[in-house]
Amino acid sequence: MSDPSISPAPASSTEPQVLLEDRWLLVLCKPAGMPVQADPTGDPDLLLFARRRHGHGAQLELAHRLDRPVSGVVVLAREGAALVHLHGQFRSRQVKKTYWAVVEGLVAEEGEVELAHALRRDPRAMRARATESDDPNARLRVRVLARGDRFTLLEVCPESGLFHQIRAQLAAWGHPIKGDVKYGARRGERDRSIGLHARALEFTHPGTHEPVRVVAEPPTEGPWPKLLALRR
């Protein structure tokens, strides 16, 4: 596997940071609060930023999505064949996703925990609803990285990419993500971010066909520095 590309700047930067760039791909660290593509707010979006700053015009396309309040790794394709290749990997769940989440409360469990729920999308409320089921369609693997006074830093690996999956499942577990008032957090953040960071993506490079792992450094504001110091 190739060496990971680490962002030279934190995810809390006001502009996206380049993690990997070649003739096939542009991989960015998206700051929390920036939409990945144009939305009704008219706020600057990641795709438009990338097209203006890194060229290739309309050929540059998103290979996947990341919620607006979430920071971290986003992959864009620079050509049609690369986009098709990446879409196929995401659809067939060949892409390994690793997130870091700051959640409310102290998670007592040791080792890796699997969360399994039936997840359904509620289009009226624009949220997902997770319930216990004998036939779950959503699974997360969760591991504690650090415990603070009121918050826990988790490593979270989803087995699929369902709408708001991590946010809904952690809330159903009793540990909503910090700032995520849509899913039961006590209070929101002033910048409307939540404590969820897309830490790493592992996939097959569409041009070289070699395994690639791209990593983004977490934010340097809020509870992140203290929890990361406890981890070290």
N, C-alpha and C positions, 0 to 999 in steps of 0.2 A: 504494500500500500504506500502511496506517495505521502510525503510529509504534509501535515496539516498547514493550511495558510491561516495565520492569526492576524486579526485586524490590528493595524497600528494605532487605532484610536478606539475609545470605548463606545459602547452602543448608545450612550446617552448624548453623543455628539448630535448637533442639530442637522448635520448632513450625513447621507449614507457614506460608508467607508468601503473601499474596494478590498475584497478578500482574495479574489482570483480573477484574472483576466487573460484571455487568449483569443484565438480566432473563432472559437466555437461558443465560448461562455463568457458571461460577466456575472460574478457572484458578489453581492453587496451585503453589508450589515445594515439593516434598516433600523433607524431610530424609532423608538416607541412614539406613537402619535401621528406618524406619517402613513397615509393610505398607500397600498401598493399600486393602485391605479385610480384614475379620476372617479370622484364620487360627488354627490349633490352639494357638498360643502364648497367645492371649488378650491380646496386647499392643495398646496403642492403635493404631488404624488411621486412615488418611487420610479414608476415607468417613464414618466415625462422627464424627470431628473436624469435618468440614465440615458435616454435618447438624446437629450440636449448636451450632456456632458461627455458621453462616450461614443456618440456617432451611430452609424448604421441605420439611422432613421427608423422607419416602421418595421424593419426586419428584426429589431430587438424586441423580444416578447417574453412575458413571464412564463416560467415553467411550472409554477405553483403559486399559492397565495399564503399570506400571513395576515392575521387580524390586525387592524389599525393600532390598538393599544399595546401590541406585542412588539418587542425588539428582536433582532437577530438575523440569521442567514436567509437570504432570498436568492434564488438562482434565476438568471435570465439567459435565453438562448439568442445567439447572434445569427442563426441561419435556420431555415425551415427543417432541414434534416435533423439538426441537433434538437430542435424543439419536439419533433415527433419522437425521437429516441428518449428524451427525458420524460415526456408525458407517459410513454409506455412504462417506464420504470416506476413512476408514481402510481399509475393505475394498478400495476401488478404487485405493489407493495415491496418492491425491491430496494427502495430508498430507506436507509436507516436514519431515523430522526431522533435527536437527543435534545431535550429542553431542560432548562433550569427554571424552577418555580419557587418563589417566596410565598409561603402560605401562612394563613393565620393559625395560631395555636402551636402546641408542641406535639409533633408526631412521635409516638412512643415506640412504634414498630422498629425492629432491627432487621437488617438484611433487606433483600428485595421482596416487595409486596406486589401482587397482581390485583388490580382492580378490574372487575368485569361488570358491565351494566348493559341493559337495553337502552339504547340512545335513540331518541326521536327528535326531529326538528319541529319546533313550533314557529311557523312563519309569521303568525300575528305578533308574537312577542319578540321575534327575531332572536331566539335563544334555543338551546337544546335542553331536553329534559332527560335525565338519567335515572333509571329505576332498577332495582334488583330484579333479576330474571334467571330462569333456568335455561334460557336460550339467549345469552348476551351477544350483541353485535359490536361491542366496543370494549377493548382491553388496553390497560395501561400497565407498564412495569415501573414501579416507583421505588426509589432508594433515598434515604436521608443522607445529605452531605454535611449539614451543620444544623445545630439547634441554638437559637438565641433565647432571649427572655420571653418574647411573645410570638416570634415567628420561626419557621423552619425552612431551611433551604433544601429543596428536593431535586434529584435528577429524575426526569420523567421520559419514558420511551413509549410512545403510542405504537400500536400494531397496525393502525389504519389512520386515515386522515379525515375523519368525520367532522362535520360542522361543530365548532366549539367543544370538541371532544374532551380536551384536557381540562378546560375551564369547568365544564359540567360535571365530569367525573370526580375531580378533586373536591368540588363543592358537595356532591352527594356523599363523599367519604367523610365529610365534616370539616374539611380544611379548604375553604375558599381561598383563591389567590388574592394576595394583598392588592387592594384598590379595585377589585372586580365586583362592584356593587350590583351588577346585573346578576351575579351568581351568589349573592349573600355576604359579600365583604362588608365589614362594619362601616367603612368610609372610603370614599374615592380619593384619587390623587388630583392635585391642582391641574396637572397637565393631561389628565384623563388616561394616563398610562396604567398598566397593571404589572404585577411582578412576575411576568412570564417572558422568558428569553429563549429564542431558538438557538441553542448553543452550537449544534453541529449537524451537518448532513453528510451521509456517506452514500455514494452512488458510483456508477460506471460512467467514465468520461465518454461523451458521445462521439468524440473525435479520435482519441487515442485508445479507447476501450480499456483503459487502465482504471483500477479502483482509486477513487478520490475521496478524501475526507477534508471538509472545510469547516473551520471553527471560528466563532465570533466571540470576542471578549464581552463580558456582561457589563451592564451599566455601572457607573462609579458614584451614583447618587442614591439617596434613600437608604434602605436597609442592606443593600448589596455589599458595601465594603466591610461592614461589621461581620456579616455572616460568612463572607469569603475569608476573612481573617481567622475566624473560628475554625473553618475548614482546614486552613493551612496549619 
